[in-house]
Amino acid sequence: MKKKYFLNANIVDPHNSIEEIGGLIINEEGKIEAIGKKVNKNNIPSREKFIDLKEKYIFPGLVDMRVFVGEPGYEYKENFKTLSNAAIAGGVTSVVTMPNTSPVIDNVSIVDFLKRRGRDKAKINIFPAASLTKNLEGTNMTEFGLLKKKGIIGFTDGTKTIQNTRLMSRIMKSAYDLDCLIMQHAEDLELSKNGMMNDGIISTKLGLQGIPDIAEKIIIERDLTLLEDLNCRYHVSQISSSKSVGIIEQKKEVVSFTTGVSINNLSLNENDIGDFRTFLKLSPPLRTEDDRISLIKGINKNLIDVIVSDHKPEDEESKRLTFSQAATGASGVETLLPLSLELFHNGSVKLFKLIELLTSNPAKILKINKGNLSIGNDADFCIADIYKPWIVKKEKIVSKSKNTCIDDKKLQGQVVNTFVKGEELFKI
Amino acid sequence: MAINSNKAIKISQKHLLGIQDLSISDVNLILSEAKKFISLNKSKNKKIDILKGKTQINLFFEPSTRTQSSFELAGKRLGADVMSMNITNSAIKKGETLIDTAMTLNAMHPDIIVIRHQDSGACNLLSQKVNCAVLNAGDGRREHPTQALLDALTIIDRKNKIQGLRIAICGDILHSRVARSNIYLLNMLGAEVNIIAPSNLLPKDISKMGVNTFSNMKKGLKDCDIVMMLRLQNERMTSSFLSSNREYYEYYGLTPDKLDEAKNDALIMHPGPMNRGIEIDTKLADDINKSVIKEQVELGVAVRMACLKIFCE
């Protein structure tokens, strides 16, 4: 690999507290050799070719903590190759894959398969999560220790919640002993049974069964209460409501834990469902505008640590149904950064903060050396033109499934290039 | 009998998916058309031919007696070719999706499709995929527009107005499309609407739809002109919405002593089918001075004739 020189870029690297105009040098091994304002025209050899980025932005490759891949079992929705292509089109270079596959990622034998497929087919870094319970049944724990040794980065039942409180307390004890990360999808399944959208005036008018916001709060409150006694690495996968932000603010004083939020819940609200738009049937559901604003405040008050895409590819057939029959979830890994930038453009969140929640924070929670531009590290990064206007078109979605929930949305900011280990894998 | 359509006024919608899409002039148009059909339906020769050559498909995904027969009769009296699809034998049972069914039917060039479906919004989905008009005969919990229109026609027939009346809707509001359509329509026509139900059967934020809510039936019935009872769906008992039928009857069944709270000339309505002795006292249901339940069925045909005529045009 030839050495690469990028100059005159707006570099944002929250891990190293860098937010300045400067350059980036990638060495022959695809590692970062130098970065920052000290890298400029005056101190690179004149014979070398350099790329003037004209104040475009360089961000560390995004770390997306919540991505569903259809492999194994649902390859028709997404496989490692298509996921990888979609991710790099959005500047995402590391993903945590959910265990909700067929078969479920719940034992060591399947982890080898997963890692092999991930390595052979994906160009990005795949960090697989395993399930908390066998076959996602919520009854028996998986082998946290052995799975972790095989390379499992964290444990979650993905779209399901550990409903049984006694089991949850045991999971936390084991996770403490083995230093494992627990990621809980917080939703009281009894309260949300048959629910399809936020419980409120819109669900009443549309005649759809609602999912009350307290279904989320109750599980978070329960888990954080357990955590006061059993302090393991605990992460709330996604929150969606003002009430959840409230309980997190209270508990932050007592225990340490981390919290994620889907970009969908930060950008959209229940009104977007309009006339039964099944592509906006999501879990957690889109809630009210007040809830959305609370989530943004939560970010600015450091109560929320991570923004995820909650990328859930579903084939068109499972969305072209009535609202109650339609599958839940939206494809979104490739629009995670552009949609997040909307929060910067409309003044909701500072750019540095956004990038922190998309790169260094998730890496820190996962304890991986990704999401940064430290010297000597793999050069995983993206170049973005954050002011470029464009319109999301379903047909142009790179992911195998086109179920975006922001079809026809006007966005500002697009990824121009994505590099993994110093190699340019995506160019617009 | 001559039925002259008033060409000057046209309906604003292509489909009849819900009352919430209609303007007040749409409603008045439908009601005034329906009034013209009331006498036709009582006459010796009930058949006219204004829909001659038109094809009407009734697509019922949920069992229905009165709505389906009412729509079928309405179409036939107007001279349309009516086909009622029996879904239990159809491709849906073989795994065909609603959209595919819609495409198939669309290829047969119907002029109007009447649909009843257990999922809210099913009629909206259908209407996006076919070229003809779609009439909603009930979708999930969302809307049942022709029921609300026939209820309004019945009230106007008896009370000569709706403006200023106090109307109670009692029972399982949570699962009721009839309640939702009636709330929209009665509010639009200027009535005061009281919703009476146990809290377990009230949908979230229903008061934001512009109604008063009561969990005490006597309070809710105070000085009402109309008492509209809803069917208690027995399957709800199993999911512990309620403890028992007899307790429900005690607190929410319409009995003479509770009805005393309403005005002396209050009318009793019910969209049917009724559970006698659960939501309504059997004698009250049959009291010809108070109950207009049979009239509702009768006017239902007229309202559906009016809707078929208007939306076929």
HADDOCK unambig.tbl for C-alpha pairs under 7 A between the chains (distance, minus, plus):
assign (segid A and resid 199 and name CA) (segid B and resid 204 and name CA) 6.52 0.50 0.50
assign (segid A and resid 200 and name CA) (segid B and resid 204 and name CA) 5.19 0.50 0.50
assign (segid A and resid 200 and name CA) (segid B and resid 205 and name CA) 5.68 0.50 0.50
assign (segid A and resid 201 and name CA) (segid B and resid 204 and name CA) 6.32 0.50 0.50
assign (segid A and resid 201 and name CA) (segid B and resid 205 and name CA) 5.08 0.50 0.50
assign (segid A and resid 201 and name CA) (segid B and resid 206 and name CA) 6.51 0.50 0.50
assign (segid A and resid 201 and name CA) (segid B and resid 208 and name CA) 6.88 0.50 0.50
assign (segid A and resid 204 and name CA) (segid B and resid 203 and name CA) 5.90 0.50 0.50
assign (segid A and resid 204 and name CA) (segid B and resid 204 and name CA) 6.34 0.50 0.50
assign (segid A and resid 204 and name CA) (segid B and resid 206 and name CA) 6.80 0.50 0.50
assign (segid A and resid 205 and name CA) (segid B and resid 142 and name CA) 6.63 0.50 0.50
assign (segid A and resid 206 and name CA) (segid B and resid 120 and name CA) 6.78 0.50 0.50
assign (segid A and resid 206 and name CA) (segid B and resid 142 and name CA) 5.50 0.50 0.50
assign (segid A and resid 207 and name CA) (segid B and resid 120 and name CA) 5.77 0.50 0.50
assign (segid A and resid 207 and name CA) (segid B and resid 140 and name CA) 6.75 0.50 0.50
assign (segid A and resid 207 and name CA) (segid B and resid 141 and name CA) 4.56 0.50 0.50
assign (segid A and resid 207 and name CA) (segid B and resid 142 and name CA) 4.14 0.50 0.50
assign (segid A and resid 208 and name CA) (segid B and resid 120 and name CA) 6.47 0.50 0.50
assign (segid A and resid 276 and name CA) (segid B and resid 121 and name CA) 6.36 0.50 0.50
assign (segid A and resid 321 and name CA) (segid B and resid 97 and name CA) 6.99 0.50 0.50
assign (segid A and resid 321 and name CA) (segid B and resid 98 and name CA) 6.89 0.50 0.50
assign (segid A and resid 322 and name CA) (segid B and resid 119 and name CA) 6.63 0.50 0.50
assign (segid A and resid 322 and name CA) (segid B and resid 121 and name CA) 6.62 0.50 0.50
assign (segid A and resid 322 and name CA) (segid B and resid 122 and name CA) 5.61 0.50 0.50
assign (segid A and resid 322 and name CA) (segid B and resid 125 and name CA) 6.88 0.50 0.50
assign (segid A and resid 324 and name CA) (segid B and resid 119 and name CA) 6.47 0.50 0.50
